[in-house]
């Protein structure tokens, strides 16, 4: 069994066993935990009542965080011609076509989000085994495969995130920084919770969210009333 750090022991001592919290209460509790040397990310973790193998129970979507993520989002854009200049003008960090694909094939991964124009997807498919497992492969549903490259970049930079259920029916997303005022964390958390509830597949009957918790990068999870 892994040993608990002094910080986690101190945090756990403040938590009554098996207690569940409202979203607002959980976020307020986070403020009381011992701080780390870096600004931790506040995270939400969901367990859904879905059959992750069923094609009619895929849960995936995007949501714009009203207060952003609290960090600079590095965007790589795969496009050609005039779109390259437009992408650079609105703040894309890396822009290119086949030369950027080759760079990623050689191990370059200094980006958080990938945006691509539709005409690049055939060539970009060769990066599927690299980008796919990291959740970075762009898709039309997420708005990251688009002819409106400028809009996609602005949205991502402003705090638009993607969520997707994994093979265990779980969703794990960062919603901001611990240094945020608790009101901003609560705003971000509520829009994520609403977005996931709205993504409930029609084939799922009854309760959709089995359980969920909120935590910081290094802190314990707080169970929240689903």
C-alpha angles and dihedrals in degrees: 000000000000115000116245117238119239088251093055092044089053091049094047091051088066093054121085109223115268093357118153124206140203112250091256092049093050092051091048090052092054090063089061096055120102111269127240128222090260135048103266123217117243109229137195120209122194133189110199131202095236139118098241091198094057114098091214092056101057109137115201136136148128133253134186113231108222092217099032128231097289094240138083109266113216111216126198114197124198110201143118142232120352092001090068093063092044090052092052092047093058095047110272109165098210126020131179149101127233093349090058090047089054091049091054090048087057092055107274108147106150095134138086103204135029124212123184140180115238093248090061097056097088091056093038092056089080087069092057094106090050102041099030100066089048093052091243102116107118119236135185090234091060091046092242095113104062147127088229095074093161094057093047092052093048092050094049093047090049093055110278110155135185125226128195134173113244128220090279094052093255131135122199122184139165114231105184144303129306089236090066116106107262090245091062093047089051092050091051092045093050095052090050091049091049092048093051092047089050090052092063108135115239090235093062111091126196124000112010102189110059093186142328139192140190126220145151125249093267101020135091122268120257115212112232128202104259 
